[in-house]
Amino acid sequence: MKFALSTLSTAVMTITFMGLAAPALASATDHNIESPNEVTAVAVTQIIDADTQYSTQSSIQDSAQNNAHKNEIQNKRSTIDTDMGQAEQKTGLTTLIDPITHKSIDNSYPLAVSSLLSLEQAQNILLQVSPKLAANQAAIAASEYQTDALKTLDNPLVFAQLSANAYNLDADLDLSSLKNGIVNDVNNGIDNVIPPIPPLPDLPNFGELVGERIPDSYELKRSGSTAGAGLGVVWPIYTAGRTNALTGASNARTQEAVADSLLDKNELYNTLIERYFKAQLAIIAAYLREDAYDTLQQTDHMAQRLFEEGFISRVDRLEAQSALADAKSESVNANNDARLAMMALQRLLRTDYRIKPTTPLFVSSRPLPDVNYFQNLSLTNHPGLQKVAAKRAQAEQLHALSDTGHKPTVMLYGYGQIEKDPSWVAGISASWKLWGGLDKNASLASSNAKIRQADLSEIEVSDNLLLLVEKNWHDVNNAQSRYQALQSNVDLAAEVLRLRQLGLQEGVNTPIEVVQAQTQSLKARTEQAQAANSYVQSLAALMQSCGTPLAFNAYLNAADIRLPTLYTE
């Protein structure tokens, strides 16, 4: 891994890093911004720092307007992670630990990530480590599976039924009433059947004879088991389009989930660009503060010599010391801000070590295409309009479902037992809803209102997108003009500082005049770097409002002005 400044045009390099000093660069990078790299595991991926032990020296040549002098700077980097070792390569899905929340995440995979990342590399990693995007993919998958499940509603339903029973019956039956009834029936029946004849001696009482055969009670005891099996089928052969409406509504919900996922992905891309280049800006600001502090150290040393020789007053000497103390405080604050900006980028990419951005801030001097070009892109690609279209599709399917309220449902059915002499039944049935349940007219009115809501929402979203694109387009142009206009301020401040420093050596200028010139130079360079960051952020916002966030990379690659970057792969 190299530790150097990226190659710039002569003008940008000359103005931005005039007066570069070794203690400034070393202090800004070695002790404050950097932190040791470690190996850890993260939620979605296992993050491994791919950097190994290194110690780099870099020499930077800074030219003035007429190449009057050259200042060679050596920066000695402290060794970080003496031995990282080789990370064990894992294959397949496993359970990993998130370094931030320390929660275990199933169905994850290891991923090796370097601490030095370009913007494009960071974008690729973000897609793999973002819990939000992974959650959105799970929601899309759930909706797709639900749609697949609804597609089989019209298929025949075949079911099997098995039964096994055991029983035990123990009962005492009272037969007295039955017995008396039989005896009376027998006696009455004989009287009615036998014709009148002369009395016969000693005929038997047939009722009593029968009654003697029947007991007054009977104790019933039975036990055993039974088993049975059968097959049945139910086939809805006509559902009036209900199944198609339910499937269509579910598919429209899937489209809405996809649109939501695209919105979140575009927002994450924009957040990444914001944090990535804010980190670059904070690193540049920390460097400039350290550079100013180093220059004021030289001024303070010169002021001490002049004071000892009697060329300046004690007040001038104290002013130089006060300015040096302020510069040191500002340098510490700038380094802390840089660490915080790098930590924000680190959290987004879910690593437990600092991410060092290698893609520099940039500005393109070429004009943007006409605003109509970007507005047409927005109306074609923005996922917000896709979400509105999905909402309308859902409303249309609900309307189709409500329209089936009084239509019949026709089904074939059959059931048969599996045994030696089976019993079976088969038939066809049709059913209509005559009254009750949901009001069909109210349901249709509701779905029509939702369709109208979707149509009006599309108009509103389109208007807002056109206005947003217009605003972002103007922001990009304003930032571009601002950056170019600040170039003259940077040139002027650099020249004034050079003259004031020479004047201090000759006794013409006071230390406070040098301090003021240094302050103006620092302000001009910082403002220009901020203008470059405004250009980058506005361009990212423009691409997001067009629904094409990755088109930002094309403008980045085509940019003709690139600011220095501290880290280079």
C-alpha positions in Angstrom: 0.0 0.0 0.0 1.4 3.4 -1.0 1.2 6.5 1.1 1.3 9.4 -1.3 -0.7 12.2 -3.0 -2.5 11.5 -6.2 -1.2 13.2 -9.4 -2.8 16.5 -10.1 -2.6 19.2 -12.7 0.3 21.6 -12.0 -2.0 24.5 -11.1 -4.1 22.6 -8.6 -1.1 21.0 -7.0 0.8 24.3 -6.8 -2.1 26.2 -5.2 -3.4 23.5 -2.9 -0.2 22.3 -1.3 2.0 25.4 -1.4 4.2 25.5 1.7 3.9 21.7 2.5 6.0 20.7 5.5 7.0 17.3 6.9 5.9 17.7 10.5 2.5 18.7 9.4 1.9 15.7 7.2 3.4 13.3 9.7 1.3 14.7 12.6 -1.9 14.8 10.6 -1.7 11.2 9.5 0.4 9.1 11.8 -0.8 10.0 15.3 -4.4 11.3 14.8 -6.2 9.9 11.8 -4.8 6.4 11.7 -5.6 3.6 14.0 -4.3 -0.1 14.0 -6.0 -2.5 11.7 -7.6 -5.6 13.2 -9.3 -8.7 12.0 -12.9 -9.2 13.1 -16.2 -10.6 11.9 -19.2 -8.5 10.9 -22.9 -9.1 10.6 -23.3 -10.0 6.9 -19.7 -10.7 6.1 -16.6 -11.5 8.0 -14.4 -8.4 7.5 -10.7 -9.0 7.3 -8.1 -6.3 6.9 -6.0 -7.3 3.9 -3.2 -4.8 4.7 0.1 -6.2 5.9 3.0 -4.6 7.7 4.3 -1.6 5.8 6.5 1.4 6.2 6.4 4.0 3.5 8.3 7.1 2.6 6.8 9.6 0.3 8.4 12.6 -1.4 6.2 15.4 -2.6 7.4 18.2 -4.8 5.6 21.5 -4.3 6.3 24.2 -7.0 5.6 28.0 -6.6 4.5 30.2 -9.4 7.9 30.3 -11.1 9.2 27.0 -9.7 11.3 29.2 -7.4 11.9 26.5 -4.8 11.4 22.9 -4.1 10.6 21.3 -0.8 11.2 17.6 -0.3 9.3 15.9 2.4 9.7 12.6 4.0 6.9 10.9 5.9 7.7 7.9 8.0 4.7 5.8 8.7 4.6 3.7 11.9 4.2 0.0 11.5 0.6 -1.2 11.8 -0.2 -4.7 12.5 3.2 -6.4 12.5 1.8 -9.6 11.2 -1.8 -9.9 9.9 -1.4 -13.5 8.9 -3.5 -15.2 6.4 -7.3 -15.2 6.9 -8.8 -18.6 6.7 -10.8 -18.9 3.5 -14.3 -20.2 4.2 -16.8 -21.5 1.7 -20.5 -21.8 1.9 -22.8 -20.1 4.3 -22.0 -19.9 8.0 -22.9 -18.0 11.2 -20.9 -14.8 11.7 -20.7 -12.1 14.4 -21.5 -8.5 13.7 -18.6 -6.3 15.0 -21.0 -3.4 16.0 -23.9 -5.2 17.7 -22.1 -8.5 18.4 -25.2 -10.4 17.2 -24.9 -13.7 15.4 -26.1 -13.7 11.8 -27.0 -17.0 10.1 -26.6 -17.7 6.4 -23.7 -15.3 5.9 -20.4 -15.7 4.2 -16.9 -14.4 4.8 -15.6 -11.5 2.8 -12.0 -10.0 2.8 -12.0 -6.2 2.7 -9.0 -4.0 2.5 -8.7 -0.8 4.6 -7.8 1.1 1.4 -11.0 1.4 -0.7 -11.9 3.3 -3.8 -15.5 4.6 -4.2 -16.4 1.8 -6.6 -15.0 -0.9 -4.3 -16.9 0.6 -1.4 -20.1 0.6 -3.4 -19.6 -3.1 -4.2 -18.9 -3.9 -0.5 -21.9 -1.9 0.7 -24.2 -4.1 -1.4 -22.9 -7.2 0.5 -22.7 -5.9 4.0 -25.7 -3.7 4.4 -28.3 -5.2 6.8 -31.0 -3.0 5.3 -30.5 -4.3 1.8 -30.4 -7.8 3.0 -33.7 -7.3 4.9 -35.2 -5.9 1.7 -34.1 -8.9 -0.3 -35.7 -11.1 2.3 -39.0 -9.2 2.0 -38.9 -9.5 -1.8 -38.3 -13.3 -1.5 -41.1 -13.6 1.0 -43.5 -11.8 -1.4 -42.4 -13.9 -4.4 -43.0 -17.1 -2.5 -46.4 -15.9 -1.4 -47.3 -15.3 -5.0 -46.1 -18.8 -6.0 -48.2 -20.2 -3.2 -51.4 -18.5 -4.5 -50.9 -19.7 -8.1 -52.0 -23.3 -7.0 -55.3 -22.3 -5.5 -57.2 -23.5 -8.7 -55.4 -26.9 -8.7 -57.2 -30.1 -7.5 -56.9 -30.8 -3.8 -56.4 -34.5 -3.2 -56.4 -35.7 0.4 -56.3 -39.0 2.1 -58.1 -39.9 5.3 -57.1 -42.7 7.7 -58.9 -43.7 10.9 -58.3 -46.2 13.6 -60.7 -46.6 16.5 -60.9 -48.8 19.6 -64.1 -49.1 21.6 -65.5 -50.8 24.8 -69.3 -50.9 25.5 -70.7 -52.0 28.9 -74.4 -51.4 29.4 -77.4 -52.9 31.3 -80.5 -52.8 29.1 -84.0 -52.8 30.7 -86.2 -55.1 28.6 -89.3 -55.1 30.8 -91.2 -52.6 28.7 -90.3 -54.4 25.6 -91.2 -57.8 27.1 -94.7 -56.6 28.2 -95.3 -55.1 24.8 -94.4 -58.3 23.1 -96.6 -60.4 25.4 -99.6 -58.2 24.8 -99.0 -58.1 21.1 -98.8 -61.9 21.0 -102.0 -62.4 23.0 -103.9 -59.8 21.0 -102.6 -61.3 17.8 -103.8 -64.8 18.6 -107.2 -63.5 19.5 -107.5 -61.8 16.2 -106.2 -64.6 14.1 -108.0 -67.7 15.6 -111.7 -67.7 14.5 -114.4 -68.1 17.1 -114.7 -71.8 18.0 -116.1 -73.6 20.8 -114.1 -73.3 23.9 -111.3 -75.7 24.1 -110.1 -77.0 27.4 -106.7 -75.9 28.8 -105.1 -74.0 25.8 -101.6 -72.6 26.7 -101.1 -68.9 27.3 -98.9 -68.1 24.3 -98.0 -64.6 25.6 -96.7 -66.0 28.8 -94.7 -68.6 26.9 -93.1 -65.9 24.8 -92.6 -63.7 27.8 -90.7 -66.4 29.7 -88.2 -66.5 26.8 -87.4 -62.7 27.2 -85.5 -61.6 30.3 -86.4 -58.4 32.1 -82.9 -57.0 31.6 -79.8 -57.7 29.6 -76.2 -56.8 30.3 -74.4 -55.8 27.1 -70.6 -56.0 26.9 -68.7 -55.4 23.7 -65.1 -54.3 22.9 -63.0 -54.2 19.8 -61.4 -52.0 17.1 -62.1 -50.6 13.7 -59.9 -49.2 10.9 -60.7 -47.4 7.7 -59.1 -45.4 4.9 -60.3 -43.3 2.0 -59.3 -40.9 -0.7 -61.0 -37.6 -1.6 -60.6 -34.8 -4.2 -61.9 -31.3 -4.4 -61.4 -29.3 -7.6 -62.5 -25.7 -8.0 -63.1 -25.6 -11.7 -64.6 -22.0 -11.7 -63.8 -19.3 -9.3 -64.9 -16.3 -11.3 -61.3 -14.9 -11.5 -60.8 -14.7 -7.7 -57.5 -16.7 -7.9 -56.1 -14.6 -10.7 -57.0 -11.4 -8.8 -55.3 -12.6 -5.6 -52.2 -13.7 -7.5 -52.1 -10.4 -9.3 -52.4 -8.4 -6.1 -49.6 -10.5 -4.5 -47.4 -9.9 -7.6 -48.0 -6.2 -7.4 -47.0 -6.2 -3.7 -43.7 -7.9 -4.9 -43.2 -5.1 -7.4 -43.8 -2.6 -4.6 -41.2 -4.4 -2.4 -38.7 -4.2 -5.3 -39.3 -0.5 -5.7 -38.8 0.1 -2.0 -35.6 -1.9 -2.2 -34.4 0.3 -5.1 -35.2 3.5 -3.1 -33.3 2.2 -0.1 -30.4 1.1 -2.3 -30.2 4.5 -4.0 -30.3 6.3 -0.7 -27.5 4.1 0.6 -25.4 4.9 -2.4 -26.0 8.6 -1.7 -25.1 8.1 2.0 -21.9 6.3 1.0 -20.9 9.1 -1.3 -21.7 11.7 1.3 -19.6 9.9 4.0 -16.8 8.9 1.7 -16.1 12.4 0.4 -16.8 14.1 3.7 -14.0 11.9 5.0 -11.8 13.0 2.1 -12.6 16.7 2.9 -11.9 16.2 6.6 -8.6 14.6 5.8 -7.6 17.5 3.5 -8.8 20.0 6.2 -6.7 18.2 8.8 -3.7 18.3 6.5 -4.1 22.0 5.7 -4.4 22.8 9.4 -1.2 20.9 10.1 0.4 22.6 7.2 -0.6 26.0 8.6 0.6 25.0 12.1 4.0 24.0 10.6 4.3 27.3 8.8 3.4 29.3 11.9 6.1 27.3 13.8 8.6 28.6 11.3 7.1 32.1 11.7 7.3 31.8 15.5 11.0 30.8 15.3 11.7 33.7 13.1 9.8 36.1 15.4 11.9 34.8 18.4 15.1 35.6 16.5 13.9 39.1 15.5 12.8 39.8 19.0 16.1 38.7 20.5 17.9 41.0 17.9 15.5 43.9 18.8 13.8 44.2 15.4 10.3 43.6 16.8 8.5 44.5 20.0 7.4 42.2 22.7 3.8 42.6 21.6 4.7 41.3 18.1 6.4 38.4 19.7 3.4 37.6 21.9 1.1 37.8 18.9 3.1 35.2 17.1 3.0 32.9 20.1 -0.8 33.4 20.4 -1.3 32.6 16.7 0.8 29.5 17.1 -1.2 28.3 20.0 -4.5 28.8 18.1 -3.1 27.0 15.1 -2.2 24.0 17.3 -5.7 23.9 18.8 -7.3 24.1 15.3 -5.0 21.3 14.1 -6.1 19.0 16.9 -9.8 19.8 16.3 -9.4 19.2 12.5 -7.7 15.8 13.2 -10.5 14.8 15.5 -13.0 15.8 12.9 -11.2 13.6 10.3 -11.2 10.6 12.7 -15.0 11.1 13.2 -15.6 11.3 9.5 -13.6 8.1 8.8 -15.4 6.4 11.6 -18.8 7.2 10.0 -17.6 5.6 6.8 -16.3 2.6 8.8 -19.7 2.1 10.5 -21.5 2.2 7.1 -19.2 -0.5 5.7 -19.4 -2.4 9.1 -15.7 -2.9 9.7 -13.9 -2.5 13.0 -11.0 -0.7 11.5 -10.7 2.6 9.7 -11.5 2.8 6.0 -9.0 4.9 4.0 -10.6 6.5 0.9 -8.5 6.5 -2.2 -10.8 8.2 -4.6 -10.2 12.0 -4.5 -12.6 14.9 -4.5 -13.1 16.1 -8.0 -14.7 18.8 -10.2 -15.4 18.7 -13.9 -14.9 21.9 -15.8 -17.2 20.7 -18.6 -20.8 21.8 -18.4 -23.6 19.3 -17.6 -26.1 18.2 -20.2 -29.3 20.2 -20.3 -31.7 19.8 -17.4 -34.3 18.1 -19.6 -32.0 15.2 -20.1 -31.9 14.5 -16.4 -35.6 15.1 -16.0 -36.4 12.5 -18.7 -34.1 10.1 -16.9 -36.0 10.7 -13.7 -39.4 10.0 -15.2 -38.1 6.8 -16.7 -35.9 5.3 -13.9 -36.9 6.7 -10.5 -38.2 3.9 -8.3 -40.7 6.3 -6.7 -42.7 6.1 -9.9 -42.3 2.4 -10.0 -43.8 2.2 -6.5 -46.8 4.3 -7.5 -47.3 2.0 -10.5 -47.2 -1.1 -8.1 -49.8 0.6 -5.9 -52.1 1.1 -8.9 -51.7 -2.5 -10.0 -52.7 -3.6 -6.5 -55.8 -1.4 -6.6 -56.8 -2.8 -10.0 -56.5 -6.4 -8.7 -58.6 -5.5 -5.7 -61.2 -4.1 -8.0 -61.2 -7.3 -10.0 -61.6 -9.3 -6.8 -64.5 -7.1 -5.6 -66.2 -7.6 -9.0 -66.5 -11.3 -8.3 -68.7 -10.8 -5.3 -72.0 -12.4 -6.7 -70.4 -14.8 -9.2 -70.6 -18.5 -8.4 -67.9 -20.9 -7.4 -68.1 -24.3 -9.1 -66.4 -27.4 -7.6 -66.0 -31.0 -8.4 -65.7 -33.3 -5.4 -65.4 -37.0 -4.7 -64.6 -39.4 -1.8 -64.1 -43.2 -1.7 -63.3 -45.7 0.9 -60.5 -48.2 0.5 -61.8 -51.6 1.5 -63.1 -54.8 0.1 -66.6 -53.4 -0.6 -65.9 -49.6 -0.8 -68.4 -46.9 -0.5 -67.9 -43.7 -2.5 -69.5 -40.4 -3.4 -68.9 -37.9 -6.2 -70.6 -34.8 -7.6 -70.5 -31.2 -8.6 -71.5 -28.2 -6.6 -72.1 -24.5 -7.3 -72.5 -21.8 -4.7 -73.6 -18.2 -4.9 -73.5 -15.5 -2.3 -77.1 -14.2 -2.1 -76.8 -11.7 0.7 -74.4 -10.7 3.5 -70.7 -10.5 3.9 -68.8 -7.6 2.3 -70.9 -5.0 0.3 -69.9 -5.4 -3.3 -70.8 -1.9 -4.3 -68.8 -0.4 -1.4 -65.8 -2.6 -2.2 -65.9 -1.5 -5.9 -66.1 2.1 -4.9 -63.2 1.7 -2.5 -61.0 0.1 -5.2 -61.9 2.8 -7.7 -60.9 5.4 -5.2 -57.6 3.7 -4.7 -57.0 3.6 -8.4 -57.7 7.4 -8.6 -55.4 7.9 -5.6 -52.6 6.1 -7.5 -53.2 8.2 -10.6 -53.1 11.5 -8.7 -50.0 10.3 -6.7 -48.2 9.7 -10.0 -48.8 13.3 -11.1 -47.6 14.6 -7.7 -44.5 12.4 -7.6 -43.6 13.4 -11.2 -43.9 17.1 -10.4 -41.8 16.8 -7.3 -39.2 14.8 -9.1 -38.9 17.3 -11.9 -38.5 20.1 -9.4 -35.9 18.1 -7.4 -33.9 17.4 -10.5 -34.0 21.1 -11.5 -32.8 22.1 -8.0 -30.0 19.5 -8.0 -28.9 20.5 -11.5 -28.5 24.1 -10.5 -26.7 23.1 -7.3 -24.1 21.2 -9.4 -23.6 24.2 -11.7 -23.3 26.6 -8.7 -20.7 24.4 -7.0 -18.8 24.2 -10.3 -18.8 28.0 -10.7 -17.9 28.5 -7.0 -14.9 26.2 -7.3 -13.6 27.9 -10.4 -14.1 31.4 -8.9 -12.2 30.5 -5.8 -9.1 29.7 -7.8 -8.1 33.4 -8.0 -8.5 33.7 -4.3 -6.2 30.8 -3.7 -3.6 32.2 -6.1 -3.7 35.6 -4.5 -3.5 34.3 -0.9 -0.6 32.0 -1.8 1.3 34.9 -3.4 0.6 37.3 -0.5 1.8 34.6 2.0 5.0 34.1 0.0 5.7 37.9 0.0 4.9 38.3 3.7 7.3 35.5 4.6 10.1 37.1 2.5 9.2 40.4 4.1 9.5 39.0 7.6 13.0 37.7 6.8 14.0 41.1 5.5 12.4 42.9 8.4 9.8 44.6 6.3 6.8 42.8 7.6 5.7 41.8 11.2 4.9 38.3 12.4 1.2 39.2 12.7 1.1 40.1 9.0 2.5 36.7 8.2 -0.1 35.1 10.4 -2.8 37.0 8.7 -1.6 36.0 5.3 -1.3 32.4 6.4 -4.9 32.6 7.7 -6.2 33.9 4.4 -4.3 31.2 2.5 -5.7 28.5 4.7 -9.2 30.0 4.3 -9.0 30.1 0.5 -7.7 26.6 0.2 -10.3 25.2 2.6 -13.1 27.0 0.9 -12.1 25.6 -2.5 -12.0 22.1 -1.1 -15.4 22.7 0.4 -16.7 23.8 -3.0 -15.3 20.6 -4.5 -17.2 18.6 -1.9 -20.4 20.6 -2.6 -20.0 19.7 -6.3 -19.6 16.0 -5.5 -22.5 15.9 -3.1 -24.8 17.9 -5.5 -23.8 15.6 -8.3 -24.7 12.5 -6.2 -28.0 14.1 -5.3 -28.7 14.8 -9.0 -28.0 11.2 -9.9 -30.2 9.9 -7.1 -33.1 12.1 -8.1 -32.7 10.6 -11.7 -32.9 7.1 -10.3 -29.4 6.3 -11.7 -27.0 6.7 -8.7 -24.2 4.6 -10.3 -24.0 7.1 -13.2 -22.1 9.2 -10.7 -19.1 7.0 -11.4 -19.0 7.9 -15.0 -18.8 11.6 -14.2 -16.1 10.8 -11.6 -14.0 9.0 -14.2 -14.4 11.8 -16.7 -13.5 14.6 -14.3 -10.5 16.7 -15.3 -9.8 18.3 -11.9 -8.9 16.1 -9.0 -7.9 17.2 -5.5 -5.1 15.6 -3.7 -5.8 12.4 -1.7 -3.7 11.2 1.2 -4.1 7.5 0.5 -3.3 5.8 -2.8 -3.5 2.1 -3.4 
